[in-house]
């Protein structure tokens, strides 16, 4: 999760323009949609760039540490790296979905209630599909069904 946050922060810095969506303008106005589209594209580009580095390192050849402890440590590191890349692969699908919602005029609105998600939440989590309240209710229902 922290890796995801770091990559998103890097994407925000890459946009580093003067514009930041604000509550003083109409919700999901053209400038806001453009901002989120650029942010999502930059986020995706950063993820793909990091993935290319992992792929390149994997193709360099097998690990050949003579010491068993070193080899075990390397294998653990690679396992963690591959799990991270799998999470990011799933994240790219969510980014693509958010881009489709922008194109269809549905971005920024809760898929459950139809209410605006809110700029603060979208800036923090541009792939959000629910308001905080709807997300919390969803998680409570999920927990109850898991506990049964």
Secondary structure, DSSP 8 states (H G I E B T S, - for coil): -HHHHHHHHHHHHHH--S----TTS-TT-HHHHHHHHHHHHHHHHHHHHHHHHHHHHHHT-----SSHHHHHHHHHHHHHHHHHHHHHHHHHHHHHHHHHHHHHT-TTB-TTT--B--HHHHHH-TT--S-HHHHHHHHHHHHHHHH-
